Amino acid sequence: MSGQKRSKHTLRAYSAQAASAVLAGAIAFGGAGAAFADTAAAPTTTSAATTQTAAAAGSIFSDVKTGFWAEKHIYKLASQGIVVGNNGLFRPGDSVTQQEAVLMALRFMKLHNNADTTTDVVLPSNFQVNNYYKPYVVLAFQSGLLDKTVEMAADNLKTSWGERKASREWVAELLIRALGKSSEAAAAASEPTGFADDAKVSANKRGYINAAVDLGLANGLDGNRFDPQGAVTRAQLATFFSRAEAHNSLQYDNTVSGTVSALKDGKLTLYSNGTNATYNLSASTAYFTSASEARIGLNDIQPYTKVTVIGATYNAVYVELTSPVQQIETAEGTFAKVTPGVIWVDSPTGYDQYGYDENTVFVDVNDAVINASAVTAGSKIKLTRETYSGSRKVVKLQVTSGIVNKTAAGTIQSVDIAGKKITFKNTAGTVETFSWEDGSTLFSSQSAVLQPADLKTNSAVKYTVKNNILTAVEVTSAAERTVSGYIMELTGSTIVYKKSDGTREVKLLAASPAIVIPNVTSPAAADLIADATGGDNVQLTLNSSDQVTRIEVTSRQIEQYSGATVVAYNAKTQLLTFTDSSSKAHVVQLNASTKLAYDGVTAPTLAGIAARLIEGRKVDVNAVGDRALSVESTTKYSGTLASVNATTRTLVLKLANGQSLTLPYPQSIDYFGRASATIADVAINSQVTAVLSGSQDVISVLRVQSGVQLEITTLNSTANKLGVKWSGGTSELYTLTVPMTNEAGQNITISDLKVGGFINVKFDGSTPVSIQSVKLSSGQVAAVDAAAGTLTVKDYTGTSQTFTAGSGVRVVRDGVTTTSLGNVTTADRVEVRKDSDGVVLIRVLTQLSKVFSRADAATNELQVKRTTLNDVYRYTLAPNVYIHQGDTTLSVQSLKENDNIIMYFNNDVVVEIVKQ
């Protein structure tokens, strides 16, 4: 017996020393995670994305952040009701009093409901306990959790017993008694603990410390110390009891262990004790594993693994993976047929029968889901059966080789034109590749014929496979997607929004996302309203990288008052009284978070604006209820010109919020391309900005917003200047601060533009606010359908593009403009672009029939034979001039003297030569 004790002592001492070496700074009852207690408490800088991850992952207590060393144990016990917080806080670093520890231990033992809280409890006067805890302390004595002789000893009553901080050795005894392991403690009471400070351990606690170490619940501190009189924190005590659950057999409320029988559509089905129960999973569900302290994700939990689920009313709050081993077995064979509830597999003696149900998944060789009817007789299959319920039901049938016939949905991953293969990622996440045969027709969602080269990666598609060959691919949507909600926070790189279901999400902003606000011309991010309760309702467009490329305001929750008139401002109460354009009075409260702007002040303050909020002053106010989001001194009005009255020399401006303002004529008009514009030049319904004078009673200038398509005449990338022309004249644009995009909305630089190209420019007055390059397509008309309003052009690289004349069409041939596609034929070569209003512009290229003479490589010119002395006979060739005879591409050197040729010109440059 003594030898056995020595062996235990040696093992315990080694454990303590190992903990000392590895877990420097660890707490006695917190295990390895406690080593990070100081780090977790240190101030850190947390990004918006990280904060959102923590919130989305299930933050029960706001002061227990993701990654905190005791997070798992706190959340587990909180979900079971063993530990509780206060006002959303857990206070993990606070010391635990003895009376608090007793109540937690009783909850751990499921005895706390036995306490008589209806009768006054009388304890010895020198045994001081808070009134709330008295019934529980009495129950602790009655249940043997506390030793009355020890706890009420005279030396133990010199201070308040209940409010005394629980020491490490005292908690060790409490936990061992709660586990019913007092006999183990008694057996080890005479053995030293093996810690360097063993002499400081109270004699009557030594056995309990030894038992806690033997059970793996207690470890040592730095220097192989136990620190028996050290105080225990709330986080440490939660960890202590959480780990102790492995050593008792109690069934806690709302806690069920079993095997995951299904995991899909935000629900987890748990098989336990012969029945299935389905739990809802949400963004607040926390996931952990029994083998680690760190969080895991839902994707780390697989069907048919063992878990413990905690949650009332079938809503999972806490899920712990207890065994990652899937409870399944597999069998292989040759498929014969399937009948309701039975899969028939060939065997030497006939057929083997395997049961299945509506939850059984059938997949092909690429693991893509198919219908049971799509499995053909003779296919090799692998059956996966569960082993946890006793019925050994088939949960999955996979075709390992055989004929694939199916229709599926997914996204395009890649297109191999040379190999005639397309790789898809189906909706189940499986990547699969199929081939197509020559002559296959691939359709878009609008039933327009596409070539394989037109299929783009990340596009959503529906595809059909027959006998392992692709027969159709239908594009159902582009690679982008949209989400909706209202803006809570907006930074230079992220947007936080709340969805209709109440959940918050954080998305990264793409570079220069497009901003769309109804009735606001050239809106910027600064025009968006972000607020915890009253932010703009928006639709966000996300690219394939889940970044926001477009923010469109669908409605505004705020009240907007433009050009409101101040009645009074009380600097003490910070209440602002004003009247709107209808003379209706309003009162709003300003505070430190109210956005202020006045007189160009860099860092405006409430004190600074107070002197400017005098009676009669015009201000712009945005408010949610009676809370002012922003107050700005009115400097301009932006909106739509609704009407002009020449008699009264006034104009009516309709603002974006629906307000109508009557204003005097402006002193001047700023309108691009119109040097001496008057109010008569501004069309009704034009978007304008009325800039006010310092006195706010005069419009100093009316800036007219306009969109113009311009042709580039000069380009200076060093100076960031573009020379442009239009039918009304020429100008020069400075582009350094102007955002520039191509037709697809991607950012470009001035170096991406070229002389002779076109740009769509949006102006605020005469100042450009955005530039978009215009795509030019040149080539032969491949098809034209005047009735349908479509034109297909095959360019000189062989790529075809179809244009739809939805906004109208203009055809220019030999200087004459018409408005019908019927004036274009398949014999024509054309240059196609869209103007600033989306109208399709088709310029039919000039053609000449000539007799070839020679080509001059030095000057990049072609010479033809003259019929008269006055004929032009030298022509400049485009660098990539397309020379061909039928479908055969030729080089300029292959042309021979006296060859009959047809030349096609774009801006006097030969772009195509057809040898006759």
Stockholm file with secondary structure:
# STOCKHOLM 1.0

chainA/1-916         MSGQKRSKHTLRAYSAQAASAVLAGAIAFGGAGAAFADTAAAPTTTSAATTQTAAAAGSIFSDVKTGFWAEKHIYKLASQGIVVGNNGLFRPGDSVTQQEAVLMALRFMKLHNNADTTTDVVLPSNFQVNNYYKPYVVLAFQSGLLDKTVEMAADNLKTSWGERKASREWVAELLIRALGKSSEAAAAASEPTGFADDAKVSANKRGYINAAVDLGLANGLDGNRFDPQGAVTRAQLATFFSRAEAHNSLQYDNTVSGTVSALKDGKLTLYSNGTNATYNLSASTAYFTSASEARIGLNDIQPYTKVTVIGATYNAVYVELTSPVQQIETAEGTFAKVTPGVIWVDSPTGYDQYGYDENTVFVDVNDAVINASAVTAGSKIKLTRETYSGSRKVVKLQVTSGIVNKTAAGTIQSVDIAGKKITFKNTAGTVETFSWEDGSTLFSSQSAVLQPADLKTNSAVKYTVKNNILTAVEVTSAAERTVSGYIMELTGSTIVYKKSDGTREVKLLAASPAIVIPNVTSPAAADLIADATGGDNVQLTLNSSDQVTRIEVTSRQIEQYSGATVVAYNAKTQLLTFTDSSSKAHVVQLNASTKLAYDGVTAPTLAGIAARLIEGRKVDVNAVGDRALSVESTTKYSGTLASVNATTRTLVLKLANGQSLTLPYPQSIDYFGRASATIADVAINSQVTAVLSGSQDVISVLRVQSGVQLEITTLNSTANKLGVKWSGGTSELYTLTVPMTNEAGQNITISDLKVGGFINVKFDGSTPVSIQSVKLSSGQVAAVDAAAGTLTVKDYTGTSQTFTAGSGVRVVRDGVTTTSLGNVTTADRVEVRKDSDGVVLIRVLTQLSKVFSRADAATNELQVKRTTLNDVYRYTLAPNVYIHQGDTTLSVQSLKENDNIIMYFNNDVVVEIVKQ
#=GR chainA/1-916 SS CHHHHHHHHHHHHHHHHHHHHHSTTCCTTTCGGGGGHHHHHSCCCCCHHHHHHHHHTTCSSTTSCTTCTTHHHHHHHHHHTSSCCBTTBCCTTSBCBHHHHHHHHHHHTTCGGGSCCSSCCCCCTTSCCCGGGHHHHHHHHHTTSSCHHHHTSGGGCSSCTTTSBCBHHHHHHHHHHHTTCHHHHHHTTTSCCCSTTGGGSCGGGHHHHHHHHHTTCCCCBTTTBCCTTCBCBHHHHHHHHHHHGGGCCCCCTTEEEEEEEEEETTEEEEEETTEEEEEECCTTCEEEETTCSSBCCGGGCCTTCEEEEECGGGBCSEEEEEECSCCEEEEEEEEEEEETTEEEEEETTEEEEEECCTTCEEECTTSCBCCGGGCCTTCEEEEEEECSSSSCCEEEEEEEESCCCEEEEEEEEEEETTTTEEEEEETTSCEEEEEECTTCCEEETTCCEECGGGCCTTCEEEEEEETTEEEEEEEEECSCEEEEEEEEEECSSEEEEECTTSCEEEEEEEEEEEEECTTCSSCCGGGSCCCTTTCCEEEEEECTTSCEEEEEEEECCSEEEEEEEEEEEETTTTEEEEECTTCCEEEEECCTTSEEECTTCSSCCHHHHHTTCCTTCEEEEEEETTEEEEEEECCEEEEEEEEEETTTTEEEEEETTSCEEEEECCSCEEBTTBTTCCGGGSCTTCEEEEEECTTSSSEEEEEEEEEEEEEEEEEETTTTEEEEEETTEEEEEECTTSCEECTTSCBCCGGGCCTTCEEEEEEETTEEEEEEECCCEEEEEEEEETTTTEEEEEETTSCEEEEECTTCEEEEETTEEECCGGGCCTTCEEEEEECTTSCEEEEECEEEEEEEEEEETTTTEEEECCSSTTCCCEEEEEEEEEEEETTEECCGGGCCTTCEEEEEEETTEEEEEEEC
#=GC SS_cons         CHHHHHHHHHHHHHHHHHHHHHSTTCCTTTCGGGGGHHHHHSCCCCCHHHHHHHHHTTCSSTTSCTTCTTHHHHHHHHHHTSSCCBTTBCCTTSBCBHHHHHHHHHHHTTCGGGSCCSSCCCCCTTSCCCGGGHHHHHHHHHTTSSCHHHHTSGGGCSSCTTTSBCBHHHHHHHHHHHTTCHHHHHHTTTSCCCSTTGGGSCGGGHHHHHHHHHTTCCCCBTTTBCCTTCBCBHHHHHHHHHHHGGGCCCCCTTEEEEEEEEEETTEEEEEETTEEEEEECCTTCEEEETTCSSBCCGGGCCTTCEEEEECGGGBCSEEEEEECSCCEEEEEEEEEEEETTEEEEEETTEEEEEECCTTCEEECTTSCBCCGGGCCTTCEEEEEEECSSSSCCEEEEEEEESCCCEEEEEEEEEEETTTTEEEEEETTSCEEEEEECTTCCEEETTCCEECGGGCCTTCEEEEEEETTEEEEEEEEECSCEEEEEEEEEECSSEEEEECTTSCEEEEEEEEEEEEECTTCSSCCGGGSCCCTTTCCEEEEEECTTSCEEEEEEEECCSEEEEEEEEEEEETTTTEEEEECTTCCEEEEECCTTSEEECTTCSSCCHHHHHTTCCTTCEEEEEEETTEEEEEEECCEEEEEEEEEETTTTEEEEEETTSCEEEEECCSCEEBTTBTTCCGGGSCTTCEEEEEECTTSSSEEEEEEEEEEEEEEEEEETTTTEEEEEETTEEEEEECTTSCEECTTSCBCCGGGCCTTCEEEEEEETTEEEEEEECCCEEEEEEEEETTTTEEEEEETTSCEEEEECTTCEEEEETTEEECCGGGCCTTCEEEEEECTTSCEEEEECEEEEEEEEEEETTTTEEEECCSSTTCCCEEEEEEEEEEEETTEECCGGGCCTTCEEEEEEETTEEEEEEEC
//
